[in-house]
Amino acid sequence: MKKLLALALAFCLAPMMVQAEGVKITAEIMSVMANTANGKIEIKRNPDGEATINPAFAKTSRKCPPFCIQPMEVAPGVKTIGELEVVQFIEKGGLVIDARTVEWYVRGTIPSSKNIPFTQVADRLNELGCTKGASWDCAGAKEVMLFCNGLWCGQSPSAIRAMLREGYPASKILYYRNGMQGWESVGLTVVEGEM
């Protein structure tokens, strides 16, 4: 009887185990680790084959403005990247900036991200390696990656334009255009933003 019960249990669990093993980031990468204020967090894809996207990102039509589709090139010299490049950037310890308002950030964000709302970034460039004198000196600017809600969201493009206006070098900025909508649509790990 015990063997039959064990066999039945194994038969029931096998599809879940195969499903979990089959949902990788790439064919070679199962997960990566992100350094956060609370320690390391594993970034991986949700193995639940029945999972759906967060309803906050499920709408396909939003009034424009303000929800206008953003260009692939947000500004000359700023590189636009996708999910795999974001994962690699996080894995190497890159500075990820969630440029959304605090309300969006606390509802869920990409692990390791720092919240600098688009309305504040021009005043907080010191957190990104610039020094303030009569104007910003960004000779020591860090490489940063900015994102917001997705390709219909103008928060990170506004932040990037403000940074450039203040003298931040375009070559040090990466733009994750797909943002949280893209991140959630492929089932990658989301954490609550912490203040």
Helices and strands as residue ranges (DSSP letters): H 2-22, E 31-36, E 39-44, G 55-57, E 79-81, H 83-91, E 95-98, H 102-107, E 114-115, G 121-123, G 125-128, E 131-132, E 136-137, E 144-147, H 155-165, G 170-172, E 173-176, H 179-185
